[in-house]
Amino acid sequence: MTQYSYDSEAIDRVTIDGIDRKILDLLVEDGRRSIVDVSQHIQLSPAAVKRRVDRLEKLGVIRGYTALLDHRYLGTGFEAFAELKFAGDVKVNVIQHEASSIPEVLEVYTMAGDPDALVRIRVSNVEHLQTVIDALRRRTGVVGTKTLMVLGSWRRGEDLLLP
């Protein structure tokens, strides 16, 4: 599981201007968009756009590029969330490690309050989901689970900029 750490002072020093925001909006819309295409949309030379993109990557504002997959075609189109409750004072890193050691677990959100963690799971079918839930229940410190099956989804996207 990838852990992102950051220096909050360095983040405070990152300056994003209106041109950077336009570049980011275009790349969020289509990460495969060429530098030339971006430059045409924002009326800036390709060299200037390239320098800005390189800067945003170096600063960590752009963490990477990815392909979005349609899991229905890959046999893993069934998604669920599991709420996990842990005994006593189990540490956040233990919660993350225990859940992330299961390949079907996509994300682990540790929570304040009840539950202690929310785990996103992708599997092939209900039987596969049961196997994963059983594996989560056997993990260190897990004292309870609640499973929520996804019927449909919509996503704004974590990378969209605020107005």
N, C-alpha and C positions, 0 to 999 in steps of 0.2 A: 504494500500500500504506500503510495507516495505521500510523504509528509511535506507540506509547504511551511517553511518558516520565513519570517521576514523581520527586518529591522524597522520598527514603526517610525523611527526618526528619518530613515532613508525614504520611506513611503511619503512622509510629509514633505520631503524636498522635491518629489517628482512633480514637474510642472507639465500639464497637458493643456495645450491651447486649442482653439477652435479647429485648426487644420488637423491636429493630431486626432481630435474627436471624430472628424469626418473620415479620416483614414481608418480608424478603429471601427467605426460603423460599417464601412464598406467591407472590411475584412471579416467582421462578425457575420455579415450577410453571406459572404462567400470567401472562405479562407484560401481558395485556389485562385482568387482574382490576381491577375498579374500587376506588377508595379506600373506598367504602361497604362493599363485599364484604370487603376486608381488615380494615376496622374491626370488622365483625361476627365475623370469625374470631378476632380477638385481644382482643375486649372493650375497645376503645379508641374514642374519638370519631373521626368522620371528619376533623375539623379537626386533631386530634393526629396521626393517621396521615399526613395530607397534609404537615404540617410536617416529620415524620420523613422521609418520602420525598423531599421537596424538599431537606432537609439531606443525605441520602445521595447524591442526584444532584449537589449542589453540591460535596461532598467528592470526588466521582469514584468512590465505592464502586459506585454504579449508573452504568455507562458509557452505557447506552442500552437500547432495546427493539428486538426484531427478530421477523420472521416466519420460521418454519422451513418450508422447502419440500421437497416430494417431487419430486426431480429425474427420477424415472422418467416423470412426466407432462410434463416440460419438454424431453425429448430429450437430457438430459445426465446420465443415470443411471449412467454408467460412471466409476468412481473408481479412482485408482491413486496410489501414492507412488513417487517417484524419489529414489534416493540419488545425490547429486552429490559428486564428488571434484574438487577444484581444485588447480591447480599452485601450488607454492611458498607464498608468504605473501599470498595474496589476502585482502583486508580483508572483514570481515563485511558492511559496507554495500554492497560491490560484489556479493557473493553475493546479497544480498537484492534489489538493483536488477536484476541480470541475470535472476533467476528471476521477479520480480514484473512484469517488462515483458511477460510472456506472459499473455494474458487468461485462459487455462484454469487457470493456477496460482492456487490458493485461499490457500495458506499456505506460508510458508518458515520452517523451523526450522534455525537454524545450530547446529551440534553441536560438542562437544569430542570429539576422537577421530576415528574413521573411521566414517562418511563426514563430509564437511565440512558438508553440508546435507541435510535431508530436505524434499522438496517434495510437497505434496498437490495433486493434479490432478483436475479433473472434465471429462470429455469425453463425446461421443455414442457412440463405439464404439472398437474396437481400432485401426482405421485412423487415426482422429482422434488416439488416444493416440500412435501412431507418429510422426505429424507433430509433436506437442508434444515428444516425447523428442528427435527430430532437431533441433528448434529449441533445446532446452536444450543439446544437445551442441555447438552452434555458438556458444554464449555465451563471453564472455571468460574464459579461465582454466580452463574445464571440461576435465578430462582423463579423466573416466570417469563412467559412470552405471550404476545397477542399478535396474530397474523392478519394482515389486511391485504386482500387480493385486488390488484389493479384491473378495473374494467375498461378504462380509457385514460388518456392523458393528453395534456396540453402543456407546452413549456415555452415560457418567454425567453429563456436563455440566461445563464448566469453572466454572460459577457456583454449584455446590452448595456449601453451607457445610460446613466440618468440624464434627464433633460438639463 
